[in-house]
């Protein structure tokens, strides 16, 4: 799943996802040769936990 799809699904901004990646909090499953960040179901579970703990 691409960044925009994940952001829309959980209700956060693309910039927030990029920030989480930059600080090592949520690393995408794959980064394609063209630079697309791809997230797995496991990444989504981790993101939900992160958002829960932040609230």
Secondary structure as UniProt FT lines:
FT   HELIX           3..10
FT   HELIX           14..22
FT   TURN            23..24
FT   STRAND          30..31
FT   TURN            33..34
FT   STRAND          37..38
FT   HELIX           41..54
//
